Amino acid sequence: DTAVSQTPKYLVTQMGNDKSIKCEQNLGHDTMYWYKQDSKKFLKIMFSYNNKELIINETVPNRFSPKSPDKAHLNLHINSLELGDSAVYFCASSPFRSSSTDTQYFGPGTRLTVL
Amino acid sequence: AQTVTQSQPEMSVQEAETVTLSCTYDTSESDYYLFWYKQPPSRQMILVIRQEAYKQQNATENRFSVNFQKAAKSFSLKISDSQLGDAAMYFCAFLEIQGAQKLVFGQGTRLTINP
């Protein structure tokens, strides 16, 4: 079974559209994250949720809205897509400030292409 | 704010040889974690090795080991007996323990293995 899964793996869409990326983890972790990897491979945190509560919001445009229906799921909704949103989006999860590990485990990534 | 620098955009090594990837970081924190992640062409982010800053002993995972120099804020990755499957982008990452649980990544080093 995949520990952190994302759907879809590829997403091609037109400028101005609204799209969502879904993420699910079956590791029993409390915290989930969204990272963005740009065309130069640079990875940067976007959001983090702990037990459905937003704890990190890294000055991301408000066209991006994360939603966590429960602690195993963190979805990313993007409104009015722009060319600059083209990137690979990674979901990750970790135990929150666990004494045993703070390692983050990543999903396979979603490559978003905006035309 | 923490920063992570990987000064080698690309490295290459002959199969079966040893290679060292460099990473330096900047922080005012005394307690934190450091990671190396591998991203092969499949784009999956795979944890290679992890180091707790309070531990003086360098972490080792099979052919992978680190040289952690806390005073110098240096965290290099040594890959011994390089294999073709080691070819990938390698990212150094920093995680502070007390603050928000966000990974701060370096720019990445693309490692090529020559047969």
Chai-1 contact restraints between the chains, C-beta under 6 A:
chainA,res_idxA,chainB,res_idxB,connection_type,confidence,min_distance_angstrom,max_distance_angstrom,comment,restraint_id
A,K41,B,G108,contact,1.0,0.0,6.0,A-B,restraint_1
A,L43,B,F105,contact,1.0,0.0,6.0,A-B,restraint_2
A,I45,B,K102,contact,1.0,0.0,6.0,A-B,restraint_3
A,I56,B,A100,contact,1.0,0.0,6.0,A-B,restraint_4
A,I56,B,K102,contact,1.0,0.0,6.0,A-B,restraint_5
A,D102,B,Y33,contact,1.0,0.0,6.0,A-B,restraint_6
A,D102,B,L95,contact,1.0,0.0,6.0,A-B,restraint_7
A,T103,B,R50,contact,1.0,0.0,6.0,A-B,restraint_8
A,Q104,B,L103,contact,1.0,0.0,6.0,A-B,restraint_9
A,F106,B,M45,contact,1.0,0.0,6.0,A-B,restraint_10
A,P108,B,Q44,contact,1.0,0.0,6.0,A-B,restraint_11
A,G109,B,R43,contact,1.0,0.0,6.0,A-B,restraint_12
